[in-house]
Amino acid sequence: MFDICVLCVIVPILVYRQKSITSYPSKTYFVVAVGALYSLVSLWTSYVNNIVPDPYLDEAFHIPQAQAYCNGRYDVWDGKLATPPGLYIFALLKELSSWTLTGAFCDILALRSLNRLALLISYLYLLSCRFHITHSIRDAIHTAFNIALFPPLFFTSALFYTDILSLCSVLVMYKFVLDKKELRHKTLGSLWLMIIGVISLTIRQTNIFWVTIFTGGLELVNTLVSLEPKEVTPNMISNGRIHDIQLNEASFEDFLIFSFCLVMAAICQPKFVLREFWPYIALLVTFGGFVFWNGGVALGDKKNHIATINLPQMLYIWPLITFFSVPLMIPIGMRIIKKTKYFISSKSYSARHSFQSLTKIMRYSIGATALILVVIKYNTIIHPFTLADNRHYIFYVFRYTILRHPAIRFLLTPVYIICSCFVYLTLSTPIPALKPLENLNPYPAIKSGYRTRAIDNSLLEYRGPKISLAIILLITTTLSLTTSPLVEPRYFIIPWVLFRLNIPLVFSEKKTLHGSNSSATAISEEDNSTIEKNQCSRMVSNYLIWIETFWFLSINLATGYTFLYRGFEWPQEPGTIQRFMW
């Protein structure tokens, strides 16, 4: 009831005040997307509440703790809870604001509804972040909708878990960083950054990497690159001129050059770094003080949540991302098949050139294979919880793969390499772009014999992420995952969401066929062939994002049905239904 009232007030305001949603069709598209998402999550929540009315799994710890806070018993703390009390504080604030509307106070249904509201708020931030990145509103609306349907994320929208609220806090931080350069008061903005970061840490400790390393790293790069001329020095490295190019144009050497330039630029300007990035440094110091005071990262149950170097986590992530992002990887797979056929059948110079590229790829693959084999042999860690709980899908993944036979963990090496390549190519490969604006006729073609088309300039702006984002995202993901001995799909939610937010456009606006406006460039008949090819590409990409939608809906339907109707009993707990979940 409360979240319906909130939506009735917030959504119309957002629609008509959102600068990015300017046209009536876009407003309609946005309202339909929000309504569809709310209907889906409400339907899912309704089924869960009816069939699973009692606290399930981690809810058995979270719900009593939240209810203790609702009753004013702030001195009560369950020693088995490893995360801070942010979830329970937000639940209390929500219940205090909705008490008079619902008539219920902190019952299980009311507490579960927090994540439904958090998912809707996350959707708005996802939309805003995606639009800031691509400048395509319809792409942003649909992409944000698909991300909200991401199965491990959507599944917990009906349960009282920390995952959605944790993601929401990171998205707030990310959006704030994206918009920070537009702020008039930098000091006030820095204070807000620190406050948002602290709030995020009260929800989940591992967010420290996302609110400092990821957001701080991106801001460091953007600030160094955009230094005013009066602030720069004659030295190219120290003045912030960083070698940061787009991924689709980058080689391995470009990654090394970027890393070197970034480190040197930061070292040569320590005062600048301290002045601009003190909020992130303060967050790191605050978190370090908490770890020292607490005697570890986990708040409770420390013996089962000891920070451990678990490098294979960075192997498991690639098949997971590939599985969920299969629809977006279809063009990559088709392109690889096409090039392979051409290489086999052709004896031309291009084929020989492709052979040279293949040789280079093989060298990288051999090096990656050697590194992966060493990691698997000396650092494979399987947490007791993974083997002890057959209610999680990861139990069966481990049981039927790396635990099936000692050799299988090594035989999976090609799978890790291939999946990582698909992930990289998906992140770095934009849809075929139109000719650059400078190569097109900048004047309206009013002469007879010419037919004009107007092209939205925003479609030509985003060509995919740069080296900086790929490196910073990889480093942050590594720090976040490899410090945990436990493998759970929900730990991969934030890395996947940030990956999905930054992939090149998979949906484009329709181009106006007649006339021209202030944001369009007129193109004569001689450029029509190029336009037609790109229209075909955009048509394919339009299908891809819809395929992704139905892919996620299918997975959610299958996992939801299994959770609700395919329960089982443990011999040691007769009469208690156990349920499969992520």
C-alpha positions in Angstrom: 0.0 0.0 0.0 2.8 2.4 1.0 4.9 1.9 -2.1 1.7 2.4 -4.3 1.2 5.8 -2.7 4.8 6.7 -3.2 4.7 5.7 -6.8 1.5 7.7 -7.4 3.3 10.8 -6.2 6.9 10.3 -7.4 6.4 8.8 -10.9 4.3 11.6 -12.4 6.8 14.2 -11.0 9.8 12.2 -12.4 8.1 11.9 -15.8 7.5 15.6 -16.2 10.6 16.9 -14.5 13.1 14.4 -15.9 15.1 16.4 -18.4 16.0 13.3 -20.3 12.4 12.4 -21.0 11.3 15.2 -23.3 9.0 13.7 -25.8 5.5 12.3 -25.3 6.3 8.8 -26.7 9.3 8.6 -24.3 7.1 9.6 -21.3 4.6 6.9 -22.3 7.4 4.4 -22.8 8.7 5.2 -19.3 5.3 4.9 -17.6 4.7 1.6 -19.3 8.1 0.3 -18.2 7.6 1.4 -14.6 4.1 -0.1 -14.6 5.2 -3.4 -16.1 8.1 -3.6 -13.6 5.8 -2.8 -10.6 3.2 -5.4 -11.8 5.8 -8.1 -12.2 7.5 -7.5 -8.8 4.1 -7.2 -7.1 2.9 -10.5 -8.7 6.1 -12.3 -7.6 5.8 -10.8 -4.1 2.2 -11.9 -3.8 3.0 -15.5 -4.7 5.9 -15.6 -2.3 3.9 -14.1 0.5 1.0 -16.6 0.0 3.1 -19.7 -0.4 6.1 -18.9 1.8 4.5 -16.8 4.6 7.2 -17.6 7.1 10.8 -16.2 7.1 13.0 -18.3 4.8 16.7 -19.0 5.0 18.6 -15.7 5.8 15.2 -14.0 6.6 15.2 -16.1 9.8 18.0 -13.8 11.0 17.1 -10.5 9.2 13.4 -10.3 10.1 13.7 -10.8 13.9 16.5 -8.3 14.0 14.5 -5.7 12.1 11.5 -6.3 14.3 13.7 -5.7 17.4 14.7 -2.3 16.0 11.0 -1.6 15.2 10.3 -2.3 18.9 13.0 0.1 20.0 15.3 -2.6 21.2 18.5 -1.2 19.6 20.7 -3.0 22.1 19.6 -6.4 20.6 21.9 -8.0 18.0 22.0 -11.5 16.6 25.6 -12.7 16.7 25.1 -14.7 13.5 24.5 -11.6 11.4 27.6 -10.6 9.4 26.3 -7.4 7.8 25.8 -4.0 9.4 22.3 -2.8 10.5 21.6 -0.5 7.5 18.9 -2.8 6.2 17.0 -2.8 9.5 17.3 1.0 9.9 15.9 1.6 6.4 13.1 -0.9 7.2 12.3 1.0 10.4 12.2 4.4 8.6 9.9 2.9 5.9 7.6 1.4 8.5 7.5 4.6 10.6 6.4 6.6 7.5 3.8 4.0 6.4 2.4 2.8 9.7 -0.8 5.0 9.4 -1.4 3.8 5.9 -1.0 0.0 6.3 -2.1 -0.5 9.9 0.6 -3.1 10.3 4.0 -2.4 11.8 7.1 -4.5 10.9 5.3 -7.7 10.1 7.0 -10.0 7.5 4.9 -8.7 4.6 5.7 -5.1 5.4 9.4 -5.8 5.8 9.5 -7.7 2.5 7.9 -4.8 0.7 11.0 -2.7 1.3 12.9 -4.5 -1.5 10.0 -4.0 -3.9 10.2 -0.3 -3.3 14.1 -0.4 -3.4 14.0 -2.2 -6.8 11.7 0.5 -8.3 14.0 3.2 -7.0 17.0 1.3 -8.3 15.3 1.3 -11.7 15.1 5.1 -11.7 18.8 5.3 -11.0 19.6 2.7 -13.6 17.7 4.7 -16.1 19.4 7.9 -15.2 22.9 6.3 -15.2 22.3 4.6 -18.6 21.0 7.8 -20.1 24.0 9.7 -18.8 26.3 7.2 -20.5 24.5 6.7 -23.9 22.3 9.8 -24.3 19.5 7.6 -25.7 16.4 7.7 -23.6 14.6 4.7 -25.1 17.7 2.6 -24.7 18.0 3.8 -21.1 14.4 3.0 -20.3 14.5 -0.5 -21.7 18.0 -1.3 -20.5 17.1 -0.3 -16.9 14.0 -2.5 -17.2 16.1 -5.5 -18.2 18.6 -4.9 -15.5 15.8 -4.8 -12.9 14.8 -8.2 -14.2 18.3 -9.7 -13.7 17.3 -13.0 -12.2 19.5 -13.0 -9.0 18.4 -9.4 -8.4 14.7 -9.8 -9.2 14.4 -13.0 -7.2 15.3 -11.2 -3.9 12.7 -8.4 -4.5 10.2 -10.6 -2.6 12.5 -11.4 0.3 14.0 -9.4 3.1 17.6 -9.5 1.9 20.3 -6.9 1.6 21.1 -7.3 -2.1 18.8 -4.8 -3.7 19.3 -2.1 -1.1 23.0 -2.6 -1.4 22.9 -2.2 -5.2 20.7 0.9 -4.9 23.2 2.6 -2.6 26.0 1.9 -5.1 23.9 3.3 -7.9 23.2 6.4 -6.0 26.9 6.9 -5.5 27.7 6.1 -9.2 25.0 8.6 -10.4 26.3 11.2 -8.1 29.8 10.8 -9.4 28.6 11.0 -13.0 26.8 14.3 -12.2 29.5 15.7 -9.9 31.2 17.8 -12.6 27.9 19.7 -13.0 27.7 20.6 -9.3 28.3 24.3 -8.4 29.5 23.6 -4.9 32.3 21.0 -5.0 32.8 21.0 -1.2 29.2 20.3 -0.5 29.3 17.6 -3.2 32.2 16.0 -1.6 30.4 15.9 1.7 27.4 14.3 0.1 29.7 11.7 -1.5 31.1 10.7 1.9 27.6 10.6 3.4 26.3 8.3 0.6 29.4 6.1 1.0 28.9 5.7 4.7 25.2 4.8 4.2 26.2 2.2 1.6 28.7 0.7 4.0 26.0 0.4 6.7 24.2 -2.0 4.3 27.1 -4.2 3.2 30.8 -3.9 4.1 32.1 -5.1 0.7 30.5 -2.0 -0.8 33.7 -0.3 0.3 35.3 -1.3 -2.9 32.5 0.1 -5.0 32.1 3.5 -3.2 35.9 4.1 -3.1 37.9 2.2 -5.7 35.3 2.2 -8.5 33.7 5.6 -8.2 36.9 7.2 -6.9 38.9 5.7 -9.7 36.5 7.0 -12.4 36.5 10.4 -10.9 40.3 10.5 -10.7 40.6 9.7 -14.4 37.9 12.1 -15.5 39.3 14.9 -13.4 42.9 14.4 -14.5 41.8 14.3 -18.1 39.7 17.5 -17.8 42.2 19.7 -16.0 42.0 23.3 -17.0 44.9 24.7 -19.0 45.9 27.0 -16.2 46.4 24.0 -13.9 48.5 21.9 -16.2 52.3 21.6 -16.3 54.5 21.2 -19.4 55.0 17.5 -18.5 52.4 15.5 -20.5 52.0 12.7 -17.8 51.9 14.9 -14.8 49.3 17.3 -16.3 46.7 14.6 -16.6 46.9 13.9 -20.3 46.1 10.2 -19.9 46.1 7.7 -22.7 42.5 6.7 -22.4 41.0 5.4 -25.6 37.9 3.3 -26.4 38.1 -0.4 -25.9 37.3 -1.3 -29.5 40.5 0.6 -30.5 42.7 -0.6 -27.7 45.5 -3.2 -27.7 47.2 -4.8 -24.8 50.0 -2.2 -25.0 47.3 0.6 -24.6 46.2 -0.9 -21.3 49.8 -0.8 -20.0 50.3 2.8 -21.2 47.1 3.9 -19.6 48.0 2.3 -16.3 51.5 3.9 -16.3 50.1 7.3 -17.2 47.5 7.2 -14.5 49.9 6.2 -11.8 52.4 8.8 -12.8 49.8 11.6 -13.1 48.6 10.8 -9.6 52.1 10.6 -8.1 53.2 13.9 -9.7 50.2 15.7 -8.3 49.7 14.4 -4.7 48.2 17.7 -3.4 45.7 17.7 -6.2 44.7 14.1 -5.5 44.3 14.8 -1.8 42.3 17.9 -2.4 39.9 16.3 -4.9 39.6 12.9 -3.4 39.6 13.3 0.3 36.0 11.9 0.6 37.2 8.5 -0.8 40.3 8.6 1.4 38.1 9.4 4.4 35.9 6.5 3.6 38.8 4.1 3.4 40.2 5.4 6.7 36.8 5.1 8.4 36.4 1.6 7.1 39.9 0.7 8.2 39.1 2.0 11.7 35.9 -0.2 11.8 37.9 -3.3 10.8 40.5 -2.6 13.5 37.8 -2.0 16.1 35.7 -5.0 15.1 38.6 -7.4 14.7 37.5 -8.3 11.1 35.3 -7.3 8.2 32.2 -9.4 9.2 30.2 -8.0 12.1 29.2 -11.4 13.4 29.8 -15.1 12.7 33.4 -14.2 12.1 34.7 -17.8 11.9 32.6 -18.5 8.8 33.3 -15.1 7.1 37.1 -14.8 7.2 38.5 -12.7 4.4 40.5 -15.1 2.2 42.2 -14.8 -1.1 40.0 -16.7 -3.5 41.3 -16.0 -7.0 39.1 -18.6 -8.8 36.2 -16.2 -8.2 37.6 -14.2 -11.2 37.3 -17.4 -13.2 33.7 -18.2 -12.2 32.4 -14.7 -13.1 33.0 -15.1 -16.8 30.6 -18.1 -17.4 28.0 -16.4 -15.2 28.1 -13.1 -17.1 28.1 -15.0 -20.4 25.1 -17.1 -19.4 23.0 -14.1 -18.4 24.2 -12.0 -21.4 23.8 -14.6 -24.1 21.3 -12.5 -26.1 23.7 -9.6 -26.3 26.5 -11.9 -27.5 24.7 -13.3 -30.5 26.3 -10.8 -32.9 29.7 -11.5 -31.5 29.2 -15.2 -32.0 27.9 -14.8 -35.5 30.9 -12.5 -36.4 33.4 -15.1 -35.1 31.7 -17.8 -37.1 31.8 -15.7 -40.2 35.4 -14.8 -39.8 36.3 -18.4 -39.2 34.6 -19.5 -42.3 36.3 -16.8 -44.3 39.7 -17.6 -42.9 39.3 -21.3 -43.8 38.1 -20.7 -47.3 40.2 -17.8 -48.3 43.9 -17.6 -49.3 44.0 -13.9 -49.9 46.2 -11.4 -48.1 43.4 -10.6 -45.7 43.4 -14.3 -44.7 47.1 -14.2 -44.1 46.7 -11.0 -42.1 44.0 -12.7 -40.1 46.4 -15.6 -39.5 48.9 -13.1 -38.0 46.2 -11.8 -35.7 45.3 -15.4 -34.8 48.9 -16.0 -33.9 48.9 -13.0 -31.6 45.6 -14.2 -30.0 47.2 -17.7 -29.5 50.1 -16.2 -27.6 47.8 -14.4 -25.2 45.7 -17.5 -24.8 48.7 -19.6 -23.9 49.7 -17.1 -21.3 46.2 -16.9 -19.9 46.0 -20.7 -19.8 49.2 -21.0 -17.9 48.1 -18.4 -15.3 44.6 -20.0 -14.9 46.1 -23.5 -14.4 48.4 -22.1 -11.6 45.4 -20.4 -9.9 43.3 -23.5 -10.1 46.0 -25.8 -8.8 47.1 -23.7 -5.8 44.2 -21.5 -4.9 40.9 -23.4 -5.4 38.8 -22.9 -2.3 35.5 -24.5 -1.6 33.7 -23.1 1.4 31.9 -25.6 3.7 28.7 -23.7 3.2 28.8 -24.4 -0.6 28.9 -28.1 0.0 26.5 -28.2 3.0 23.5 -26.4 1.5 21.8 -28.1 -1.4 19.1 -25.4 -1.6 21.4 -23.1 -3.7 22.0 -23.7 -7.4 25.7 -23.1 -6.9 25.8 -26.4 -4.9 24.8 -28.3 -8.1 27.1 -26.3 -10.3 30.1 -27.3 -8.1 28.8 -30.9 -7.6 28.5 -31.6 -11.3 31.6 -29.8 -12.5 34.8 -29.3 -10.5 33.8 -31.8 -7.8 32.9 -34.5 -10.3 36.5 -35.3 -11.0 39.8 -33.6 -10.1 40.6 -33.1 -13.7 37.4 -31.2 -14.6 38.5 -28.0 -12.8 41.5 -27.9 -15.2 39.5 -28.9 -18.2 37.2 -25.9 -17.7 40.1 -23.5 -18.5 39.1 -23.0 -22.2 35.6 -22.2 -21.0 36.9 -19.4 -18.7 39.0 -18.0 -21.6 36.3 -18.2 -24.2 33.7 -16.6 -21.9 36.0 -13.8 -20.8 36.7 -13.0 -24.5 32.9 -12.9 -25.2 32.4 -10.6 -22.2 35.2 -8.3 -23.4 34.0 -8.2 -27.0 30.5 -7.4 -25.8 31.7 -4.6 -23.7 34.0 -3.2 -26.3 32.1 -3.7 -29.6 29.6 -0.9 -30.5 27.0 -1.2 -33.1 28.2 0.0 -36.6 28.1 3.7 -36.5 27.2 6.2 -39.1 29.8 8.2 -40.9 31.4 10.9 -38.7 29.5 14.2 -38.8 32.3 16.0 -40.4 32.1 13.7 -43.4 28.4 14.5 -43.9 26.7 17.4 -45.6 26.3 20.0 -42.7 23.6 21.9 -44.6 20.0 21.0 -45.3 19.9 19.5 -48.8 17.2 21.7 -50.4 18.3 21.2 -53.9 16.2 19.1 -56.2 17.3 15.5 -56.6 18.3 15.1 -53.0 16.3 13.3 -50.3 17.2 14.2 -46.7 17.2 12.4 -43.5 17.7 13.7 -40.0 19.9 11.8 -37.6 20.0 12.3 -33.9 23.5 13.3 -33.0 23.2 11.5 -29.7 23.4 8.2 -31.6 26.9 9.1 -32.7 28.2 10.0 -29.3 28.6 6.7 -27.4 30.9 4.3 -29.0 31.4 2.1 -26.0 33.5 2.4 -22.7 37.1 3.4 -22.5 40.1 1.6 -21.1 39.7 3.4 -17.8 36.3 1.9 -17.1 37.4 -1.6 -18.0 40.5 -1.5 -15.8 38.8 0.1 -12.8 35.8 -2.2 -13.1 38.1 -5.3 -13.3 40.2 -4.2 -10.3 37.1 -3.4 -8.2 35.4 -6.6 -9.1 38.6 -8.5 -8.3 38.9 -6.9 -4.8 35.2 -7.5 -4.1 35.1 -11.1 -5.1 38.5 -12.6 -4.3 38.3 -11.5 -0.7 35.3 -13.8 -0.1 35.8 -17.6 0.3 32.1 -18.2 -0.4 30.8 -18.3 -4.0 27.2 -17.0 -4.4 25.6 -15.6 -7.6 24.3 -12.6 -5.6 27.9 -11.5 -5.0 28.1 -11.0 -8.8 25.1 -8.7 -9.0 26.9 -5.3 -8.8 29.7 -6.3 -11.2 27.1 -7.5 -13.8 24.9 -4.5 -13.4 27.9 -2.1 -14.0 29.0 -4.2 -16.9 25.5 -4.1 -18.4 25.1 -0.3 -17.8 28.2 0.4 -19.9 28.0 -1.9 -22.9 27.5 -0.1 -26.2 24.0 0.7 -27.5 21.8 -2.2 -28.2 18.8 -0.1 -29.0 18.6 3.1 -31.1 16.1 5.8 -31.6 14.1 5.8 -34.9 15.5 8.4 -37.3 13.3 11.1 -38.8 12.9 10.5 -42.5 11.9 14.1 -43.4 13.0 17.4 -42.2 15.7 18.5 -39.8 15.9 20.0 -36.4 18.5 21.5 -34.0 19.8 18.2 -32.9 19.9 16.6 -36.3 22.2 16.6 -39.3 20.8 16.4 -42.8 22.2 13.7 -45.1 22.0 13.6 -48.8 21.1 10.7 -51.0 24.8 9.8 -51.4 24.9 8.7 -47.8 21.7 6.6 -47.9 23.6 3.3 -48.4 25.5 3.9 -45.2 22.3 4.7 -43.4 20.5 1.7 -44.7 23.3 -0.6 -43.4 23.1 1.1 -40.0 19.3 0.8 -39.9 19.7 -2.9 -40.4 22.2 -3.0 -37.5 19.9 -1.1 -35.3 17.0 -3.3 -36.2 19.0 -6.3 -35.1 20.1 -4.6 -31.9 16.4 -3.7 -31.2 15.6 -7.4 -31.4 18.5 -8.3 -29.1 17.3 -6.2 -26.2 13.8 -7.8 -26.5 15.4 -11.2 -26.6 17.2 -10.2 -23.4 13.9 -9.2 -21.8 12.3 -12.6 -22.6 15.4 -14.4 -21.6 15.3 -12.9 -18.1 11.5 -13.4 -17.9 12.0 -17.1 -18.8 14.7 -17.6 -16.2 12.7 -15.8 -13.5 9.6 -17.9 -14.4 11.6 -21.1 -14.1 13.4 -20.3 -10.9 10.3 -18.8 -9.3 8.2 -21.8 -10.1 11.0 -24.1 -8.8 11.2 -22.0 -5.6 7.4 -22.1 -5.0 6.3 -25.5 -6.2 9.4 -27.8 -6.2 10.2 -27.8 -2.5 11.7 -30.8 -0.7 12.4 -32.0 2.8 15.5 -32.8 4.7 15.5 -36.1 6.6 16.8 -34.3 9.7 14.0 -31.7 9.4 10.8 -33.6 8.6 7.8 -31.4 7.8 9.9 -28.3 6.9 9.9 -27.5 3.2 13.3 -26.5 1.7 13.3 -24.5 -1.4 15.8 -23.9 -4.3 17.1 -20.4 -4.8 20.0 -18.4 -6.1 
